[in-house]
Amino acid sequence: MIRAGVFIGVDRTGQLHKLNDAAAGATRMRDWALQQGLDPARALLIADQAGPVDAAQIIRAIKAFHQGAGVDQILVYFAGHGVNIDKNEYWLLSDAPSDPLSVINVRGSVAQAEYGAARHVVVMSDACRVPAEGIQGQGVASISTVIFPNDVPDAGLRPVDTFYATGLGRAAAEVRDAAVVADETARAFRAIYTDALLDGLAGKGDFDLAADLGGEPGLYVRPKALSDWLEKEVPRRVRAQGLLGRVNQKPEARVCASDVTWLARLAPGTAAPRAPAVRGVSLGPVPVPDPGRRAATGIVRAAVRGDRPQVRQQFDAALSMPAPDVLEMVRTARKLELPFGPGHMESQCGFKVRGAVVESALAVAGRTELLPDQSGPEGGAVRVWGLQGAAASVVLRFAGGFGTVVPALDGFLTALSFDGGELVDVSYEPSENHSRWGEYQARRDELRTLRAVAASASRMGRFKLDGDDAQALAVRMQVAKGVDPTMAVYAAYAYDDLQMVGRIRQMQEYLAADLGLRWFDVSMLARSLIGRRIDRRAGVLPFTPLLSQGWALLPAHRLQLHPLLAGLQATMKPSLWSLYDARGVEMLERALRSGDVA
C-alpha cells in the first residue's frame, strides 16, 4: 500500500488563546508516519513552528499526492483550534477567522475525498467542536475552504474515516504532563487525544490486532478497533488525571472502511504491550461507556424500528440520567410529537407554525392567505391556494424579521416548530380532507414519533444509524408508493454518514414518483446536482439547502446558488433547519420574485 500523509499543527490562531501541543503533536504524528515507512516526501509536516499556516499549503500537498501514480491511502491529521457550525466542523488556521484561506471546511473536504483518487482517506482531528461565538465566528462557514481537489476523475465512492478528539459541542483538552509537573513551559502540556491516538497506532491498546491483513506478515491496527478503543481510553485518561468535572472529552469516529483496511502495521513477532499508562499516572479499569450516548442511541434505534413502547421506556430512563444533552433531546421529542393547529384547510395546502409568529408568506406559484392560529398566541397559519404544480417554494417571514424558505406540497399541511428561536422541525402531513389522509392516519402516531426523534436527535448531532437500523428506517418511512417527505430529509443525512448513496437515490426516486418532488438536500446527497446552478431548470425544491448542515457540502458538489443569493450563508442564524436574518429573507424574496427559481 502506497501511503501519504499531511500533518498539520497550529498553536496560534488569530486572537484566540495560544495552544501548547498542537504543532508538537503534529510533529509526533509525522515521526510515527516515518517509523511506519512512509516516504519522507509523502509525509509532510505543516506546522506554525515554521511560520503561519494557510490552506494553500495543505491544498498543494494533497494535490501532489494525487499526481503521477497517486497513492492508496492519505492520512490528514490536524491539531489546533476548531469550531462546529450547523453540525459541521471547521479548522482554524493561523489567520482565521478573517482570511478565507485560514478556515478549513472539514465536512466539505470529506465529501470531496469520498470521490477522489485515493482508495482510502483518514481524517484525524484533535480540535474542539464547540459552537462558534459571535458574528465573526458564525461567518467563518461562508468563507471556508475545501482542501481536497475537485478536478480529479470521479473514481466512485471511496471510504473516508473521520476520527474526532471529542463529541459534538465539546472541547479537546491539553493537560499538564504528570511527568513534568515542575515545568511551567509549554513542554509541560500534552494533548490527551493525540497521545492516546499514538499509543493506539503503536498497538498498545487493549484491542485485537489483525494478522497478515496487508498480504505481508505482521500485526495490523484496523480503523474500527482503534475508534472503539479510543472511545473508552480517552475518558479513562481524563479520570486518571483527576480531571472529571473539568474536562468532558469523549471521542467520536465515523468508520466506513472495511475490516481488511489498516492504519498501522507492527513488525512481525511484535509483542504489543497492553493498557498503556499516562506518563507518571496509573490508569485503572476501563470506565463504563458514556450513558448519555448509549441512551440517545437506544432512543433512535427504538424509533426507527417502530417500537413506540420502547421509545417511551427509553424516554423515562433518560430523565434520570445526568446527561443534559439527552434530557434536552427527550424534551424536544416529546414536544414535537404533539400535533398542533388545524388538521385540514379548505385549500388542502398550507403552513402552520408554533413557537414563532408568522407575519408574511410569499409565493409566486400560488396565492397565500394568513390566518390566526387557533392553538395559541405564538404561531399562525397560512393557506396556499391555486398551487401551480405538485410543489413550490414559499418564503415565510416571522415577527423579528427572520425567516426561511420551504416548499408547499399539494395535499399537505406543513408544520414548522420553533424552540428558543431555532427552527427545530419541519414536517409534512396530508390534509384531513385530502385522499391521502385515509391511509396516512393508520400510521400517523408511529410516524410522528419517528419524526420527533429524528428531529430532536439531529438537533443534538445524535441521529446516527448502523446497517440494521438503516434498513429498518427505510421500511418505517414508507407511505403508499413513496416515503414520508419529512423523514426523507433526515434519513438522507443519516445515510450519507454511512456512505449509503444507493439508498439516498432510492428515496429520490420514490419522492419523484409519488409526489413529483425533488428535495434539494436529497438530490445533493444523491450526487444528482454536481456542478449545477440551482435555478428553475435544476428542478429541485427549495432553492437552498433545507437543513443548515447542507451548506457545508455546496463547495464539494460545486453548486452555484442564484446570483441574487450571493452572501446568503453569512445571514444564517443558528438552527437545525436553515433560518435567515432579515437581510437574508429580503434576498430570498428577491430571488423568488425573479421567477428564475422554483
N, C-alpha and C positions, 0 to 999 in steps of 0.2 A: 504494500500500500504506500503510495506516494503521498506524503503529508506535508502540510504547511500551516503556519500559524502567525498571527499578529497579536502581540501582547501589549496592551495599552494601559498606561498608568498616569493619572493626572492628580497631583496633590493640590494644585492651586487653580481655582476656578473663579474668575471674576472677583466679586466681593464676598463670596462665601468663605466660611472658615477653612483654614488650611488643614488638609489631611496629612497623616504621618506615614502611612504604609501603602499608599496606592502605587506610587512609582516603584517602590521596593518590592511590592507584591508582584507587579508585572515582571520585574527582573527575575524574581524567584520562579515564576511560571515559565519564562523563557529558558532559564537554566534547566528546568525539568525537561522541556522540549528537546534541548540539545542532548541531554542524557538519554532521551528516547531515540536518538539517532536522526533527528530532523536535520536536514542540510542547513547550515547557518544562514545561507542566502534565502532560505524559506522559513526561517524563524526570526521574525523581525520584532524588535523592541521599539515601541514608540512611547516614550515617557517624557514628562516635562523636566526631568533632571537635565536634559539636553536642550531645553528651550520650550516655548509654547507648542501645544499640540492642537492641530486643527484637522477637520475631516478630510481635507485634500491628501494629507499624508497617508491616512488609512485607506482611502479610496485607491490611491496609486498602488499601495501594497497588495490589496486584494485583487485589483485588476491584473497585476503582474502574475498572480497565481493562476489566472485563467488563460494566460497566453501560452503559446507553444503547445507542448503535450498536455499541459494542465496538471491538476493534482486530483487525488481521490478524496482526500479529507482536508477540510480547512477548519482550524481552531481559531476562534476570536475570543480573547479574554479582555475584559475591561475592569479596571478598578478606579473609582473616583466618585464624584457626586452624580446622583441620578434623581429623577423625579418621575412620578406617574401622573399622567393626564388622561382622563377618559379611558381608564383601564389599559393604557398603553405606556410603554417605557421610553424614556428619553435619557441619553447620557449627555452630560455637560462637560465640554472640553474647556480649554484654557480661557477663551474669551466669551464664554456663554454668560448670560443668555442673549446678549445683543447681536452677536455675529452668527449669521446662518450657518457658517462652516464650523461652528463650535457646538452645535446641537445635533445629536445623532438620533434618528427615528429608529428605535430598535425593532419594533413590530413591522414596520415597512421594510426594513433591511432583511428580516427573517423571511417575509413574504417573497421578496425578490430572490433570496438564496434558494427558496424551495423549487425554483425553476431555473436554476443556474447550471453551470458546467460541473461543479464538484459533486461527487456521488454522495457525500455526507458532509454536513456543516454542523459544528458545535459552537454555540454561543454561551460563554460563561460570564456572568455579571456579578461582581462584588460591589454593588452600589445600592443606595437607598431606593425605595419605591414609594416615597412619601408624596402626598399631593403637592403640586406647585403652589406657591403662595404669591398672591398679589397679581396685578395686571401683567407685569413684566414676566412673571413666572408662567402664567397661563398662556402668554403669547409665544412661548418657545415652540409649541407644537406647530404653529403655522409657518415657522421658518426653518424647520428641521431638515436634515439631510439623510438620504439613504446611502449606505456605504457599499452595497453590492452592486455590480454593474447591471444595467438593464439592456445591454446591447449584445448579450451572448445568446446563441441559438437556444430556443426552448427545448431542453432535453427531456422533458417530462418531470413529474413530481419527484423531488428528492427529499429524503428525511433531513430535517433540521431539528437538532436537540437544543433546548434552551435550559440553562441552569441559572437560577436566581438565588442570591445570597439570603433573601428574606421574602416574606409574604407581602402581598399587596397592601400598600399603605404603611409599611413598616420600614424602620431604619436598619442599615447594616453597620455593625459596630467595629470600631478599633478599640482594643482593650490593652491595659498595661501588661506587659510581659512579666509573668511571675518570676522569671529567672533573672531579671534585671531591674528589680524594684527601685534600686537606688539611683538609677539612671533617669534623669529628667529630660533627656533629649528625645527626639523622635524615635530613636532606636528602642526606646522603652515601650513602644506601642506596636501591636500586631493586629492585623485583620483576622477576626475569628474564622470567617468563611474560607478565605484563601488558604490559611494554614490547614484547615480540615480538608479542603479540596486536594491539596498537595499530598497529604497523608493518604487519602483515598486513592489517588492516582499512583501512589507508590505501593499500593496493595496492602496497606497497614490496617485497613478497616476490617471489622468482623463481618465480612460478607464473602460469598463464594467467588473464587476466581476461576474462570473457564480455562480449559486447556486446549491448545492447538487450534484456536479459532482462526488464526491467520494463515493456516497451512504450514506454519513453522512451529517447532517445539517451544514451549514457554507457557506462562500463565498470563491471562488477559483480564483487564478490568473492563467490564461492559457498562454502557450508559445507565441502564435501568438499575443494576445492582448499586452503582455509585450513587444515583439520586436517592434511592431508598435509604441508604446508609447515612447520607448527609442530612436527610430529614430528621433522623434520630440523633446524629452525632453533634450537630451544632448546638441544639438546645442542651445537650449533656455538657458541653464545654462551657456554655453560659452558666449553668448551675454550678459546675465545678469551681468557677472563679468567683462565686458568691455574687453574681450579677442579676439574679432573679428580682423582678420588680423594677430594675433599671434598664435592662436590655430584653427586648421581646423579639427574638430573631429565630424564625423557623423557615428554613429554605423551601423553595418550590422548584419544580422542574417540569418540563414538557418533553418527554422522550418519545420520539417517533421511529427511531432506528430499530432494526431487528436485533434479535439476541446474538446474531453472528457478527455484529459490528462491535468494534472495540475502541477504547480510548487510550489505553496504556498497555504495554507489553513488558513483562518482567522476564529476566533471563531464565533459561531452563534450569530447573533444580533449585530456584529461589525458594527459600522458606520464608514466606511473608509473615512478619510479626503481626500480632493482633492487638486490638484495643490500645492504640497509641495514647500517650499521656500528653496533656498540655505541659509545656516546659515548666517543671517545678510543681505541678499540681496533679493530684490523683483524681481520675475522672469518676470512678464509682460506677454503679449499674446504669443501664440504659433507662431513661425515663419513659413514662407512659406517653404514647403519641398524643399530639395536640387534640384534646377532646372537642374543641370548637370546630376544628377542621373535619373531624370524624362526624360530628353532628350534622354539619352542613351537607356533607356527602350523603349521609343517611337520608336526610330530608329530600334531597334532589332525587336520589335513587328510588325512594318510595313513590314520589310524584310521577316520575317518568314511567314507572311500571303500573300506574293506575291503582295503587293501594292507598286509598284515602284514609282508612282507619289507621294504617301505619304512619301516614303523614301526621295525623292528629297526635298519635303517641310520641312521635319524634318532636313535634312542636312542644308538647307538655314537658318532655325530658329536657329540652333545650332551655326552658325557662329557669331551671335550677342550676345552670352552668355559669361559671364566672367567665363568660365569653361575650363581651359587649357586641361584637360584630354579628354573632349568631343570634343574639337576642333581637338586634335590630332587623335582621333578616326575617325572623319569625313574626315580629310586629308588623312589618311591611306586608308580608304574605297574607296574614290574617285580614288586614285591611283591604288588600286588593281583591281578595276572594269575594267580598260583599258587593253585590250589584248595587247600582245607584241610578237615579234618573229614569227617564221614560224607557219602556221596553220596546216601544214602536213609535213610528212617526208616519203621518199621512203620506209623506214623500217617500217612505221606505228607505231613506238615506239621510244621514246626518251625523252630528257630533254631540257628545255630552261631556261635561267637564266637572271634576271635583278637585278642590284644593286651590283653585285659581279662578278669577273672574274673567270670562271671555268678553272682549269688547268689540271685536270685529272679525269678519271672515271674508276672505277674498277668493273667489273662484272665477275663472273665465270660461269654464266648460259647464257651467250650471249657475243657478241663482241661489243665493244664500239668504236665510231668514233667521235672525237672532230671536231666541225665546228665553224667558226667565226659567231658571232651573227650579223644579218643584221640590227638590230634596234639601235645600238649604241656601243660605246667603252666598256661599262661596261656590261658584260654578257657573252654570249656564248651559244652554243647548243651542244648536244650530241645525235648522233643516236645510237640506240641499235639494232643490227642485230641478227637474229637467236635465239631469246629468247626461252629458254627451259621451256615450261610450260606457264601458264597464267600470271605469275609474278615472279620477282626475285629481291633480294636486290642489290643495286648498291651504292658503296661508292664514293661520289663526294668530290674532294678537290679543294679549291679555292685559288686565289692569297692571300698570307699572311699565308698560311699553314692550316687554319681552314677548317672544312668540316662537312659532315653529311652522313647519310645512309638513303636512301629512296627507295621504290620499283619502278621498272619499270613495267608497265602494258601493256600487249599485246593489240595493237589497240589504245593506249592512248599516248598523249603527256603530260608530267609532267612539270608544270611551277613553278619555285622557285623564290620568290620575297624577296629581302633583303632591309632593311631600317636601316641606321645607324649601320651597322654591325650585325643586328639581322635578322634571318630568320623569316619573319613575315607571310609567307603564302606558302603553297604547294598545288597546285590544279591540278586536272586531267580532261582533256577534250579529246574526241575521235579525232583522226587524221582525217582531212577532206577527206582523201582518204580511209577511213575505212567504213564498212557497218553501224556502229553505228552512224555516223555523221548525216545521214538524219533525224532521229528522234530527235537527240540532238539539232540540230540547231534551231528548233522551240522554244526551251525554254532557249537558251544559255544566253540571256540577263538577264532573271529573275534569273537564277542560278548563273550568275556572280555577280549580285548584292547581292544575298543571301550569297554567299561565302565571298565576300568582307566585308560585315557587320559582318559575323561570325568571320572572322579573326581579323578585327580591334577591335571588341568588346572583343574577347577572349584575345587579347593582353593587354587590359586595365582591364581585370577581370570583364567585363560587359556582357558577353554572358549568360544571365540568362533567364529562361523561367518560365511561370506559366503553370497550367494544360491545358488551352485552347491553349496557344502557342505551347506546346509540341505536341498536335495533329496536329496543322497547319504545324509545321515543318516536321512531318512525311509525310504529303501529298506533301509539296513543294519539297522535295528532292528525290521523287520517279522518276526514269527514267527507262522506259521499265519494266522489271520484278524485278529490284533491286533498289538501291539507289545510289545517287551521291557518288562516293568513297571518295571524299574530305569531303563533309558535314557529312558523317558517323562518321568521327573522331571528328569534333567539336560537333556534336549532342550527341555523346556518353558521353562526359564530362558534357554537359548541362543536359542530362537525369540522369546522375549519381548524380548530385546535387539534383535532385528531387526524388532520390531513385527509379527511373523507370527502374529497371533492366530488366523487361519484354520487354520494347521497345528496349533496347540495344541488347538483344538476337534476336529479330526480325531482326534488321539491320545486325547482324552477319549472320543470315540465308540467307538474301537477297544477301549479298555480296558473300557468298559461292556459291549460286545457279546461280547467274548471271555472276560473274567474276571468280569464282574458287579461291576466295581470302579471307583470314582471316587476318584482321589487328591486329597487336599486341595490340594496345590500346583498340579496340572494344572488342576483346576476353578477355582481362584482366578485363575490366569493366563488362563484361557479366559473370564473375566468371568462365570462362572456363579453366583457367590456374592455378588454385590453386595448389601450391606445385610442379609446373613443372620446369624442366630445359629447358631453351629456346635454343634448338638446332634444327637441321633439322627435328627431329621427332615431335617437338611441332606443326609444320605446320602453323606457323604464320609469317607474314612479317611486318616490317623488324625484326631484332633480338634484337632490343632495342625499348623503347617507342618512338613514333613519336613526341608527344608533351612533352615538358620538364616537365610539371606538373605531368606526369605519373610516373616519377621516385620515387616520394614520396610514391607511392602505392605499390612498389615492396615488401617491408617487410610485409605488411599486407596480401598480396597474396602469400607470401613465395616463390617468384620467384627467380630462380637462372639463371643468365646470363652465357654465355660461360666462362670457366676459363680464356681464353685469354683476357677477358674484365674486369678482376678484377681491380678495381680502376678507371674505365672509368668515373663514375659520377663526380669524382673530376676534370676531364678535361673539363667539360661543360662550355660553355660561356653563358652569359645572353641572352636568346632568347625564343620566344614562341615555335617554333619547335626546337627539340633537335639539338644543334650545339656544336662542339667539337674543342678543340685547336689541334695543330699539333701532340702532343703526343697521343691524343685521336684518331685522324684519323689513325695513324700508328697501333693502337690497333684494330680498326675496319677492316683495311685492312688485318692484320694478321688473324683475326677471319674468314673473308670471304675466304681467300686463304686456310684455313684449310679444307674447304669442309664440315665442321660439322654444318654450319648454312645455312639457306635458303636465 
